[in-house]
Amino acid sequence: MLTSVLLFVVASSAVPLRVGDTLPVVAGETLSGRTLALPSAAKGKAAMVVFSFSRAGGNDARLWNDHVSIEGADEGRLLSFTVMMLESVPWILRGMVTSSIRKQMPSAMYERSSVVFRDEAIWKQRLAASDERRAYVLLIDGGARICWMNSGPFSDSAFGRLKEAVSRVDPPPI
């Protein structure tokens, strides 16, 4: 019971992130089995970080990643990372769920996609995640400072706002 109380206190103390804040550390296992810790994995470069909390949110995340790839991320101009928060998946199903995700994800994204099985409530608060069916997108600069945030579903207009924000990052990666 004490553990539950401590988890509630920690989760309730998570403050929603805002533009200008530094991205807190989030670490998980990549789809290739290595540890990925952000923001250090961005290596001081601008990056898009996409969080998802469900299968539908993962589909929304894929749209963001596909569009960034088309715009030149595959040429190294803008790094993109996907963080799949899966703490709510029953432990007995986690391996199967991770395997299914791996089969659906392009192999080029394995090293930049991580599954995280803890702190889901904290990250929902940090991202003000009100709808698990969508992805939550952050743009960070080389210093891990949040330059732009989106909490709505993918759309061409939202992607246009991301591109505009990317162009203001110094130096612009795209």
GULO-24461 format. One record per atom (N, C-alpha, C): atom name; x, y, z; residue number from 0. Coordinates in steps of 0.1 Angstrom, whole numbers. Each point is the difference from the previous one (the first is absolute). Layout:
BEGIN
(rec CA (X Y Z) NUM)
...
***
This chain:
BEGIN
(rec N (8 -12 0) 0)
(rec CA (-8 12 0) 0)
(rec C (9 13 0) 0)
(rec N (11 -1 7) 1)
(rec CA (9 12 0) 1)
(rec C (5 3 -14) 1)
(rec N (3 -11 -7) 2)
(rec CA (5 2 -14) 2)
(rec C (-11 7 -8) 2)
(rec N (-12 -4 1) 3)
(rec CA (-11 7 -7) 3)
(rec C (-1 14 3) 3)
(rec N (1 3 13) 4)
(rec CA (0 14 5) 4)
(rec C (11 8 -6) 4)
(rec N (12 -6 0) 5)
(rec CA (12 7 -5) 5)
(rec C (-1 3 -15) 5)
(rec N (-5 -10 -8) 6)
(rec CA (-2 1 -14) 6)
(rec C (-11 11 -3) 6)
(rec N (-10 1 8) 7)
(rec CA (-10 10 -2) 7)
(rec C (6 14 3) 7)
(rec N (8 1 10) 8)
(rec CA (6 13 3) 8)
(rec C (9 4 -11) 8)
(rec N (9 -9 -5) 9)
(rec CA (9 3 -11) 9)
(rec C (-8 4 -12) 9)
(rec N (-10 -8 -4) 10)
(rec CA (-8 3 -12) 10)
(rec C (-8 13 2) 10)
(rec N (-5 3 12) 11)
(rec CA (-7 13 1) 11)
(rec C (9 12 0) 11)
(rec N (13 -2 2) 12)
(rec CA (9 11 1) 12)
(rec C (6 3 -14) 12)
(rec N (-4 -8 -10) 13)
(rec CA (5 3 -14) 13)
(rec C (-7 12 -5) 13)
(rec N (8 10 -4) 14)
(rec CA (-5 12 -5) 14)
(rec C (-1 0 -16) 14)
(rec N (-11 4 -6) 15)
(rec CA (-1 0 -14) 15)
(rec C (12 8 -7) 15)
(rec N (6 -6 -10) 16)
(rec CA (11 6 -7) 16)
(rec C (-6 12 -8) 16)
(rec N (9 10 -3) 17)
(rec CA (-3 11 -8) 17)
(rec C (11 3 -9) 17)
(rec N (-3 7 -11) 18)
(rec CA (11 5 -8) 18)
(rec C (10 8 8) 18)
(rec N (13 -3 -2) 19)
(rec CA (10 7 8) 19)
(rec C (6 -9 11) 19)
(rec N (-8 -11 4) 20)
(rec CA (5 -9 10) 20)
(rec C (10 -9 -6) 20)
(rec N (8 -6 8) 21)
(rec CA (10 -11 -4) 21)
(rec C (-7 -13 1) 21)
(rec N (1 -8 -11) 22)
(rec CA (-6 -14 0) 22)
(rec C (6 -8 11) 22)
(rec N (-8 -5 10) 23)
(rec CA (5 -9 10) 23)
(rec C (5 -13 -6) 23)
(rec N (8 -7 7) 24)
(rec CA (6 -13 -5) 24)
(rec C (-12 -10 -1) 24)
(rec N (0 -7 -11) 25)
(rec CA (-9 -11 -2) 25)
(rec C (8 -11 -6) 25)
(rec N (0 -12 6) 26)
(rec CA (8 -11 -5) 26)
(rec C (-8 -13 -2) 26)
(rec N (3 -8 -10) 27)
(rec CA (-6 -12 -2) 27)
(rec C (8 -9 -9) 27)
(rec N (-5 -11 -4) 28)
(rec CA (7 -9 -8) 28)
(rec C (-4 1 -15) 28)
(rec N (9 1 -9) 29)
(rec CA (-3 2 -14) 29)
(rec C (-5 -13 -5) 29)
(rec N (-6 1 -12) 30)
(rec CA (-5 -12 -6) 30)
(rec C (11 -10 -4) 30)
(rec N (12 4 0) 31)
(rec CA (11 -9 -3) 31)
(rec C (7 -5 13) 31)
(rec N (-6 4 12) 32)
(rec CA (5 -5 12) 32)
(rec C (10 8 8) 32)
(rec N (3 12 -5) 33)
(rec CA (10 8 7) 33)
(rec C (-8 11 9) 33)
(rec N (8 6 8) 34)
(rec CA (-6 11 9) 34)
(rec C (0 13 -8) 34)
(rec N (-11 7 0) 35)
(rec CA (0 13 -6) 35)
(rec C (-5 10 11) 35)
(rec N (9 10 2) 36)
(rec CA (-4 11 10) 36)
(rec C (0 13 -7) 36)
(rec N (-11 7 1) 37)
(rec CA (-2 13 -6) 37)
(rec C (1 10 12) 37)
(rec N (5 12 -2) 38)
(rec CA (4 6 -13) 38)
(rec C (15 -3 -4) 38)
(rec N (8 -7 8) 39)
(rec CA (14 -2 -4) 39)
(rec C (1 -8 -13) 39)
(rec N (-9 -8 -4) 40)
(rec CA (1 -7 -13) 40)
(rec C (0 9 -12) 40)
(rec N (-6 12 2) 41)
(rec CA (0 9 -11) 41)
(rec C (13 6 -3) 41)
(rec N (10 -2 9) 42)
(rec CA (14 5 -3) 42)
(rec C (1 14 -3) 42)
(rec N (-8 9 7) 43)
(rec CA (2 14 -1) 43)
(rec C (-6 5 -13) 43)
(rec N (-9 -7 -7) 44)
(rec CA (-6 4 -12) 44)
(rec C (-15 2 2) 44)
(rec N (-6 8 -9) 45)
(rec CA (-15 1 1) 45)
(rec C (-6 -13 -3) 45)
(rec N (-11 -3 7) 46)
(rec CA (-7 -13 -2) 46)
(rec C (-15 2 3) 46)
(rec N (-8 -9 -7) 47)
(rec CA (-14 -1 3) 47)
(rec C (-1 -12 8) 47)
(rec N (-7 1 11) 48)
(rec CA (-3 -11 9) 48)
(rec C (-15 -2 1) 48)
(rec N (-4 -12 -4) 49)
(rec CA (-15 -4 -1) 49)
(rec C (-3 -10 11) 49)
(rec N (-9 4 8) 50)
(rec CA (-5 -9 11) 50)
(rec C (-13 -6 -4) 50)
(rec N (-2 -13 3) 51)
(rec CA (-13 -6 -2) 51)
(rec C (-3 -9 12) 51)
(rec N (-13 -2 3) 52)
(rec CA (-5 -7 12) 52)
(rec C (-9 -12 -4) 52)
(rec N (-3 -2 -13) 53)
(rec CA (-9 -11 -4) 53)
(rec C (3 -3 -15) 53)
(rec N (-7 -11 -5) 54)
(rec CA (2 -4 -14) 54)
(rec C (-4 12 -9) 54)
(rec N (-12 6 3) 55)
(rec CA (-5 11 -8) 55)
(rec C (10 12 0) 55)
(rec N (6 2 12) 56)
(rec CA (10 11 1) 56)
(rec C (12 -4 -8) 56)
(rec N (4 -12 0) 57)
(rec CA (11 -5 -8) 57)
(rec C (-2 2 -15) 57)
(rec N (-13 -2 -5) 58)
(rec CA (-3 3 -14) 58)
(rec C (2 15 -3) 58)
(rec N (-4 9 9) 59)
(rec CA (1 14 -1) 59)
(rec C (15 3 0) 59)
(rec N (8 -6 9) 60)
(rec CA (14 2 0) 60)
(rec C (7 -4 -13) 60)
(rec N (-5 -11 -6) 61)
(rec CA (6 -4 -13) 61)
(rec C (-2 11 -11) 61)
(rec N (-12 6 0) 62)
(rec CA (-2 11 -10) 62)
(rec C (10 11 2) 62)
(rec N (3 4 12) 63)
(rec CA (10 11 3) 63)
(rec C (13 -5 -5) 63)
(rec N (4 -12 3) 64)
(rec CA (14 -5 -4) 64)
(rec C (1 -1 -15) 64)
(rec N (-11 -5 -6) 65)
(rec CA (1 -2 -15) 65)
(rec C (1 14 -7) 65)
(rec N (-7 10 5) 66)
(rec CA (1 13 -6) 66)
(rec C (14 6 2) 66)
(rec N (5 -1 12) 67)
(rec CA (14 5 3) 67)
(rec C (10 -7 -9) 67)
(rec N (-2 -13 -2) 68)
(rec CA (10 -8 -9) 68)
(rec C (-1 6 -14) 68)
(rec N (-12 2 -5) 69)
(rec CA (-2 5 -13) 69)
(rec C (7 14 -2) 69)
(rec N (0 8 11) 70)
(rec CA (6 13 -1) 70)
(rec C (15 1 2) 70)
(rec N (6 -12 2) 71)
(rec CA (15 0 0) 71)
(rec C (6 -5 13) 71)
(rec N (-7 -5 9) 72)
(rec CA (6 -5 12) 72)
(rec C (9 -12 -3) 72)
(rec N (-4 -7 -10) 73)
(rec CA (8 -12 -4) 73)
(rec C (14 4 -5) 73)
(rec N (2 13 -3) 74)
(rec CA (13 5 -4) 74)
(rec C (7 6 12) 74)
(rec N (-5 -2 12) 75)
(rec CA (7 5 12) 75)
(rec C (-3 14 4) 75)
(rec N (-9 7 -6) 76)
(rec CA (-2 14 3) 76)
(rec C (-9 2 12) 76)
(rec N (-9 -8 3) 77)
(rec CA (-8 0 12) 77)
(rec C (-2 -14 6) 77)
(rec N (5 -2 11) 78)
(rec CA (-1 -13 7) 78)
(rec C (-15 -1 4) 78)
(rec N (-5 -12 0) 79)
(rec CA (-13 -3 5) 79)
(rec C (1 -12 9) 79)
(rec N (-7 1 12) 80)
(rec CA (0 -11 9) 80)
(rec C (-15 -3 4) 80)
(rec N (-3 -13 3) 81)
(rec CA (-13 -4 4) 81)
(rec C (1 -6 14) 81)
(rec N (-8 4 9) 82)
(rec CA (0 -5 14) 82)
(rec C (-14 -6 2) 82)
(rec N (-1 -13 1) 83)
(rec CA (-13 -7 2) 83)
(rec C (-1 -4 15) 83)
(rec N (-9 7 6) 84)
(rec CA (-3 -2 15) 84)
(rec C (-9 -12 1) 84)
(rec N (4 -11 5) 85)
(rec CA (-7 -12 0) 85)
(rec C (-2 -6 14) 85)
(rec N (1 8 10) 86)
(rec CA (-1 -5 14) 86)
(rec C (-14 -7 2) 86)
(rec N (-10 5 -6) 87)
(rec CA (-13 -5 2) 87)
(rec C (-3 -14 -7) 87)
(rec N (10 -4 -8) 88)
(rec CA (-1 -13 -6) 88)
(rec C (3 -11 10) 88)
(rec N (-9 -9 2) 89)
(rec CA (3 -11 10) 89)
(rec C (14 -6 -3) 89)
(rec N (7 -3 11) 90)
(rec CA (14 -5 -2) 90)
(rec C (0 -12 -8) 90)
(rec N (-10 -9 1) 91)
(rec CA (1 -13 -7) 91)
(rec C (-1 2 -15) 91)
(rec N (-6 12 -5) 92)
(rec CA (-1 3 -14) 92)
(rec C (10 9 -6) 92)
(rec N (9 5 9) 93)
(rec CA (10 10 -5) 93)
(rec C (9 -5 -11) 93)
(rec N (5 -12 1) 94)
(rec CA (9 -5 -10) 94)
(rec C (-8 -1 -13) 94)
(rec N (-12 -5 0) 95)
(rec CA (-8 -2 -12) 95)
(rec C (-3 14 -6) 95)
(rec N (-4 10 8) 96)
(rec CA (-3 13 -5) 96)
(rec C (13 6 -6) 96)
(rec N (11 -1 6) 97)
(rec CA (13 6 -5) 97)
(rec C (3 -7 -13) 97)
(rec N (-1 -13 -1) 98)
(rec CA (3 -7 -12) 98)
(rec C (-9 4 -12) 98)
(rec N (-13 3 3) 99)
(rec CA (-9 4 -10) 99)
(rec C (3 14 -5) 99)
(rec N (4 9 10) 100)
(rec CA (5 14 -4) 100)
(rec C (12 -1 -9) 100)
(rec N (10 -9 3) 101)
(rec CA (12 -2 -7) 101)
(rec C (-3 -4 -15) 101)
(rec N (-10 -9 -1) 102)
(rec CA (-3 -4 -14) 102)
(rec C (-7 11 -8) 102)
(rec N (-6 9 6) 103)
(rec CA (-7 11 -7) 103)
(rec C (9 12 -2) 103)
(rec N (11 1 7) 104)
(rec CA (9 12 -1) 104)
(rec C (11 -2 -10) 104)
(rec N (3 10 -8) 105)
(rec CA (11 -1 -10) 105)
(rec C (13 -3 8) 105)
(rec N (8 -9 -5) 106)
(rec CA (12 -3 8) 106)
(rec C (10 12 2) 106)
(rec N (-1 10 -9) 107)
(rec CA (8 12 2) 107)
(rec C (-4 8 13) 107)
(rec N (-12 -3 5) 108)
(rec CA (-4 7 12) 108)
(rec C (3 -8 13) 108)
(rec N (5 -12 -1) 109)
(rec CA (2 -9 12) 109)
(rec C (8 7 10) 109)
(rec N (11 6 -3) 110)
(rec CA (9 6 9) 110)
(rec C (-5 14 6) 110)
(rec N (-10 5 -6) 111)
(rec CA (-6 13 4) 111)
(rec C (-14 -2 6) 111)
(rec N (-4 -12 2) 112)
(rec CA (-14 -3 6) 112)
(rec C (2 -8 12) 112)
(rec N (-6 5 11) 113)
(rec CA (2 -7 13) 113)
(rec C (-13 -3 6) 113)
(rec N (-1 -11 7) 114)
(rec CA (-11 -4 8) 114)
(rec C (3 3 15) 114)
(rec N (-9 6 7) 115)
(rec CA (2 4 14) 115)
(rec C (-11 -6 8) 115)
(rec N (4 -8 10) 116)
(rec CA (-10 -7 9) 116)
(rec C (-2 6 14) 116)
(rec N (3 13 1) 117)
(rec CA (-1 7 13) 117)
(rec C (-2 15 -2) 117)
(rec N (-5 6 10) 118)
(rec CA (-2 15 1) 118)
(rec C (-10 5 -10) 118)
(rec N (-9 -9 -5) 119)
(rec CA (-11 4 -9) 119)
(rec C (-8 12 5) 119)
(rec N (-5 -1 13) 120)
(rec CA (-8 10 6) 120)
(rec C (7 13 0) 120)
(rec N (13 0 3) 121)
(rec CA (8 12 1) 121)
(rec C (1 7 -14) 121)
(rec N (3 -8 -10) 122)
(rec CA (1 5 -13) 122)
(rec C (-14 5 -6) 122)
(rec N (-10 -7 4) 123)
(rec CA (-14 5 -4) 123)
(rec C (-2 14 6) 123)
(rec N (4 2 12) 124)
(rec CA (-1 14 7) 124)
(rec C (10 9 -7) 124)
(rec N (12 -3 -2) 125)
(rec CA (10 9 -7) 125)
(rec C (-5 4 -13) 125)
(rec N (-6 -9 -8) 126)
(rec CA (-5 3 -13) 126)
(rec C (-14 5 -1) 126)
(rec N (-7 1 12) 127)
(rec CA (-14 4 1) 127)
(rec C (-8 -9 -10) 127)
(rec N (3 -13 0) 128)
(rec CA (-6 -10 -9) 128)
(rec C (-14 -3 4) 128)
(rec N (-9 5 -7) 129)
(rec CA (-14 -2 3) 129)
(rec C (-7 -10 -9) 129)
(rec N (7 -4 -11) 130)
(rec CA (-6 -9 -10) 130)
(rec C (11 -10 -4) 130)
(rec N (-1 -13 4) 131)
(rec CA (10 -10 -3) 131)
(rec C (-1 -4 -14) 131)
(rec N (-9 5 -8) 132)
(rec CA (-1 -4 -14) 132)
(rec C (9 9 -9) 132)
(rec N (6 9 6) 133)
(rec CA (9 9 -8) 133)
(rec C (14 -1 5) 133)
(rec N (9 5 -8) 134)
(rec CA (14 1 4) 134)
(rec C (3 14 5) 134)
(rec N (10 1 9) 135)
(rec CA (3 13 6) 135)
(rec C (14 3 -5) 135)
(rec N (2 11 -7) 136)
(rec CA (12 3 -8) 136)
(rec C (7 12 6) 136)
(rec N (13 -2 2) 137)
(rec CA (9 11 5) 137)
(rec C (11 2 -10) 137)
(rec N (4 13 -2) 138)
(rec CA (12 3 -7) 138)
(rec C (10 6 10) 138)
(rec N (12 -6 1) 139)
(rec CA (10 5 9) 139)
(rec C (12 5 -8) 139)
(rec N (7 10 5) 140)
(rec CA (12 5 -6) 140)
(rec C (12 -8 5) 140)
(rec N (12 4 -5) 141)
(rec CA (12 -8 4) 141)
(rec C (3 1 15) 141)
(rec N (-6 9 7) 142)
(rec CA (1 0 15) 142)
(rec C (-11 -6 7) 142)
(rec N (-8 -8 -7) 143)
(rec CA (-12 -7 6) 143)
(rec C (-11 9 5) 143)
(rec N (0 12 -5) 144)
(rec CA (-10 10 4) 144)
(rec C (-12 -2 -10) 144)
(rec N (-12 -1 6) 145)
(rec CA (-12 -2 -9) 145)
(rec C (-3 13 -7) 145)
(rec N (0 -1 -13) 146)
(rec CA (-3 11 -9) 146)
(rec C (-14 0 -5) 146)
(rec N (-7 -11 0) 147)
(rec CA (-13 -1 -6) 147)
(rec C (-7 -13 5) 147)
(rec N (-13 1 2) 148)
(rec CA (-8 -11 5) 148)
(rec C (-13 -2 -8) 148)
(rec N (-4 -12 -1) 149)
(rec CA (-13 -2 -7) 149)
(rec C (-7 -11 8) 149)
(rec N (-13 2 3) 150)
(rec CA (-7 -10 7) 150)
(rec C (-13 -5 -8) 150)
(rec N (-1 5 -12) 151)
(rec CA (-11 -4 -8) 151)
(rec C (4 -11 -10) 151)
(rec N (-10 -6 -7) 152)
(rec CA (4 -10 -9) 152)
(rec C (8 5 -12) 152)
(rec N (7 -9 -7) 153)
(rec CA (7 5 -12) 153)
(rec C (-10 6 -10) 153)
(rec N (5 11 -6) 154)
(rec CA (-7 7 -11) 154)
(rec C (10 7 -8) 154)
(rec N (-3 3 -12) 155)
(rec CA (9 8 -9) 155)
(rec C (3 13 6) 155)
(rec N (-10 7 6) 156)
(rec CA (3 13 6) 156)
(rec C (9 -1 13) 156)
(rec N (-2 -11 8) 157)
(rec CA (9 -1 11) 157)
(rec C (14 -3 -4) 157)
(rec N (1 -8 -11) 158)
(rec CA (13 -3 -5) 158)
(rec C (7 12 -5) 158)
(rec N (-8 9 -6) 159)
(rec CA (5 13 -5) 159)
(rec C (5 8 11) 159)
(rec N (-7 0 12) 160)
(rec CA (5 7 12) 160)
(rec C (13 -6 5) 160)
(rec N (1 -13 -1) 161)
(rec CA (13 -6 4) 161)
(rec C (11 4 -9) 161)
(rec N (-2 0 -13) 162)
(rec CA (11 5 -9) 162)
(rec C (4 14 2) 162)
(rec N (-10 8 3) 163)
(rec CA (3 14 3) 163)
(rec C (8 1 13) 163)
(rec N (-3 -7 10) 164)
(rec CA (8 0 13) 164)
(rec C (14 -5 -3) 164)
(rec N (1 -11 -8) 165)
(rec CA (13 -5 -3) 165)
(rec C (9 10 -7) 165)
(rec N (-6 8 -9) 166)
(rec CA (8 11 -7) 166)
(rec C (5 10 9) 166)
(rec N (-6 2 12) 167)
(rec CA (5 10 10) 167)
(rec C (10 -6 9) 167)
(rec N (3 -13 0) 168)
(rec CA (10 -6 8) 168)
(rec C (14 4 -6) 168)
(rec N (9 5 8) 169)
(rec CA (13 5 -4) 169)
(rec C (11 -11 2) 169)
(rec N (6 -4 -11) 170)
(rec CA (-3 1 -14) 170)
(rec C (-11 -9 -4) 170)
(rec N (-8 4 -10) 171)
(rec CA (-12 -8 -4) 171)
(rec C (5 -13 -5) 171)
(rec N (-5 -12 5) 172)
(rec CA (4 -13 -5) 172)
(rec C (-6 -3 -14) 172)
(rec N (-12 5 -3) 173)
(rec CA (-6 -3 -13) 173)
(rec C (0 12 -8) 173)
***
